[in-house]
């Protein structure tokens, strides 16, 4: 009897929890009210009536200006999270927040990073709408709701991520917020490890055949007493293998080619500033790829009417793969378009002029701002891909 009562009580708890979660999800989908929980830095909440319903709406707090400062600082290519924190400390700006009634100063990298990722702060416009679409999120509002004024809530329920435009006004312009998201996405791909002393290109070097990372190793020449560097392909040690384990191309050659490419890229960006409407070769290439994919999808869809079960499933899977490829290309094109408008070359030009005086870690930091990857193979040479 006692066990039956305990089982029934457990069932009731699970039922109540499910109902609460369902009610929360329903409210989050239907309205742009703040749903409660933790207090967001830069905002406080107050009760308001919107569209005949009453609920909590986020309004700027005395810390709102600090959020704007953090975004303005971090969008600059050479600024790190550490630089933002140092600026806050030097100017007596504190990231105070309440937790269980206790006020704490959460001035650390993770807290600043969460602020810089949150869509609550963006004055969401059509570009932000396209950004969320490219992420594959469920968009609850029409594009007209993205008016360049209101902020956005991102909710997750039952394995689904959905986006709802809030009733509150954002704090940060869409162009600044998107530039910060692009920078953070790029930084996540760049390893931050102690091996940068081997080369300022550590983390960027990839095999031109298999795409896996190239590692820098050393060997000592007993006769000359000199130490030499060489490139080893990590992809060659995987099950599928690669063309060769060791490259004849020297790390010094790659560094020289990458440095020249970086200088050329800065020159291109300076020229692009003077003629902002001039076509960009990379963007045009991406647009051409998207057109090709659209054409392939159109041809496959024509074959669906006459397809049997097996062919139908094959076409459906292929179309889904093509849509994923198209979405990835569109994300790249949107990011390039934003960066082309926002890149300030001044912080890059000065250190490039004094390149030989920079330490290897300083060179690596500069490379992290500009580079996406450097592909190397003995057969096809060196190809430098830029993130700006």
N, C-alpha and C positions, 0 to 999 in steps of 0.2 A: 504493500500500500504506500509506504513511504517513498519507495523508488518511483512509483507511478506519479506521485505528487511532484517529485523533483524533476522528472522528465517533462511533466506538463508545464512546470514553472520555466524550465529552460526553453521549451517551445514558445511560451508566451513572450519571453525576453527577446527571442529571435524575431518573432512576429512584430513586436513593437519597434525593434531596431529597423526592420525592413520598411515598416510604414513611415517612420521618421525620415529615413533616407529617401524614400519615394516622394514624400511631401516636399522635402528640401529640393530634390531634383525638379519637381513640377513647378515650384515657385521660381526657381532659378531660370527655367525655360520661359516662363510666362511674363516675368517682369524684370526690369533693370535695377531693382532694389538691391541694396547690400544685404546679404543673407545672414549676417552676424558672424561670430567667431572672433578670430584675432583682429586687433586693430592695425590697420595698414599705416606704415610710416608716411607722413605727409598728408594724411587725411584724418578726419574725425567724422562721426555720423550724427545726423539729426533727423527727426521724424518729419516727413513731408507727404503731401497728397499729390499724386501724379496719376492722370487719367482715371480719376475717381477712386483710386486705391491708395491706402496709406501704408507707408513703410519707411525703412531707414535709407537715407541717401547720403553718400559720401560727400563731404565738403572739405575744402583745403584747410589745413591746420597751420600753425605757426612754423611747422617744419617743411611746408610745401616748397619754399624757396630753396631749401637744401637739396631736394630731389632734382630741381631744375639745374642746380649747380653741378651735381654729380653727373647728369647726362651731358651737359655742355663740356665738362672736362673730359669725360671718357670717350666721347666721339672722336677726339683728336687722335690721329694714328699713333703718336708716340706716348700716349698716356696709359698707364696701367692702373689696376685696382689699388695697388700700393700708393701710387701718386695721388689718387683721389682721397685715400685715407689720410695721407700726410697733409694734404691741403685742408681737410676738415680739422685736423689737429692744430695746424698752424693758425687757423682762423676761428678756433673755438666753436666749431660746429659739431653738435653731438647728435647721434642717431638714437635718441631715447625712445623706448617703447614700454608699454605696460604688459606684464604677464602675471596673472593671479594677483592683481592689485599692486604688484611691486614694479617700480620704475627701474629699468636697467639701461645701461649704455651698450648697445650692440655694434659698436664700431669695429667690425672685422670684415675680412674679405667676403665671406659667405653672405653676410647680411647685405653689404653693398651690392654684391653680385645679384642677389634676389631682387633688389630694388630695380636694378638695371635691366632685368629680364621681364618684369611684370607689365602686362598690357593695361593694368589699371591706370597707368600714368599717361598713356598715349592719347593724344587728340586724334582719334582714329578717322582716317580718310579712305579714299578709294584704293590707294596703294597698300594700306594696312589690310583692307579687305582681301586684296589679291595675295598678300603675304600669308594670311590664315588659310585661304583656299589652297595655296601651294603646299601647306603643311598637312592637308588632308583632314582638317577639323570640320565638324558639322557646324555650318553657319546658320543661325536661327533668324537673323534679320536680313532684309533686302539690302542691296548695296547703297540705296538712298539713305539708310540710317547711319552710314559712315560719313558724317557731315564735317569732319575735321574739328569737332568740338568735344564730343563725348568720349569717355574712356570705355574700356571693355573688360568684361569678366570672362575668365576661362574656367569652366567647370568640368569635372570628370565624374561620371557615374556609369556603373555597369560596363566598364571597359570602353566607354565612348567619351571622347573629348569634344565639348561643344562650346561655342563662342556666343556671348550675348552682350549687346551694346547696353551699357549702364545708363542710369539717369544722371550720373555725376559728370562733371566736366573734367577732362584730362588736364595734365599739367605740362606735358612735353609735346612739342610739335612732332607731327608724324615723320617728317624727314630725319629729324634728330634721333627719334626712337628707332627707326628702321636702320639707320647707320650704326647704332649701338648693337642691334641684333646681328647685323652682318659681321661686325667686328668680333662679337663674342662667339658666333658660330665658327668663324675662321680660327680664333685662338684655341678652341677646343680640339682642333685637328693638329695643332702644333705641340709636340711633346716638350715638356719643360724638365730636362734632366741634366745631370752633371756631365754628360758626354759631349756637350757643346764645345768643350776645349779641344776635341779632336778636329772639329771644323765648324765654321759658322753656318754651314749648310746642314748640320745634323738635324734629322727629322723631316727634311725636304727631299732628300735624294731617293729616287725610285727607279726601278728597272724599266727601261723602255719597252721590254717585251712582256713581262708578267705583271708589272705594276707594284711588286712588293718592294719593301724598303731595301736600300743599299746601305751596308754597314762599312765603316772605315776601320781598317785594321793596320797594324804595323809589322814590318819585318826589319831586322838588323843585319846589315852587311858586315860580316866579320873582317873582310879585307880593308874596306874603306873606313869602317867604324861609324858609318852613317846610318841613320834610321829613315826608312821610307814608308809612306802611306800607300795603301791600295784599297780598292773597292771590292766588297764581297756581296753577292746577291743572296739575300735571305730566302728568296723564292725558289732557288735551286735546291734547297734542302727540304722542300715540301714534297708531298706525295706526287703531285703532278709535274714537279721539276721545272726547269727553265733551260735556256740556251746554254748558259755556262755559269760556273760558280764564281769565277774571278774575272774582273774586267781589266783590259789593257789600258783603258782610259784612266789617266791619273786624276786624283782628287784636285790637284793644283789646276789642271786644265778646266775642270768643271767649275771651280771657284772663279777662275778668270772669266769664263764665258758668262756665268751667272751675274757677276759684278757688272760686266759690260751691258748685259741685257737690262739690269736694273737702272743703269744710267740712261739707257735709251728709252726705257719706259717713263722715267721722270720727264724727259724731254717731250715725249708724246703727250703726257698729261698737261704739261705747260702749254703746248700748242692747242690741245683740246679745249683748254680754258678760254683761249682767244676765239675759238670757233666752235662753240658748244653744240651747234647743230650739224657739224660735220659727221658723216657716217663712221661708225666704229667697226673695224674689221671683225673683231671677236663677236660683237653683238649680231652683225650680219650673218656670220657663220652659224651662230645658234639659231637665228631665225630661219635660215635655210634648212637646218636639220629638222626643225619643228614642222615646216611645210612638207618635207619628205615623209615624216611620220604620219601627218594628216592624210597624205595621199595613200599611204599603205593601209591605214585604217579604213578609208573610203572603199578601196578595192576589196578588202576582206569583207566588209559589211554587205557588198553587192552579192557575194557568194553565199551568204547565209540562207537565202530563200531556197536554194537548191541543195543544201547540205544535208547529209544524213546525220545520225546521232553522234558518231565518232568525229566527223569533220566539223560539226557544229561546236562540239566541246573544244576541239583544237583551235578553231577560229576565235572562240570566246576567250580562251586563255591567252592567245597571241595578242588580241586586241587589248586585253587588260595590261599585258606587259608593255605594249606600245604606249598606252595611256600613262603608265608609270614613268617611262622614259621621257615622254613629252612634259610631264609635270616637273621632272628634275631639270630639264632644259629651260623651262619657263622660269623656275626658281633662279637658275644661274643668270638668265637674261635680265630678270627684275633686279637682282643684286648688282649686276654690272651697271645697269642704267642708273641706279641710286648712287653707286660709288662714283660714277663718272661726274655726277652733279656735285657731289659733296667732298671729294678728295682735295685736301689742301696740301700742296706739294712743298710749301715753305719749311715745315719741320723735317722733311726728308732731304731737301737740297743741301742744307747746311752740313749735316754729318757726312753726306756723300762726298762733299768737297774735302773733308778731312779723314777720309776712309782709313788711310794708313796709320793714323794716330789712334784709331778705335781699338779696344780690346776685342777678343773673339766673342765673349758674351754680348758686348754692345753691338757688334756686327750681326749677331744672331737675332737680337731684338729688332733691329732694322729690317732684316730679312723677313721676320715674322709679320711685319706690317705689310710687306709688299708681295711676298711669294705664296703661291699655293703648293707648287711642287716643281722639282727639277728632274726630268726624265733623262736617263743616261743609258746608252748602249753603244758598243763598239761599232755595230753595223750602221746605226741610224744617227749617231752623234748625240748632241745635247739639245734638249727642248725645255725652255723655261716657261712655266705657267704662272700667271700673276693673279692675285686676289683683288687687285685694284686696277 
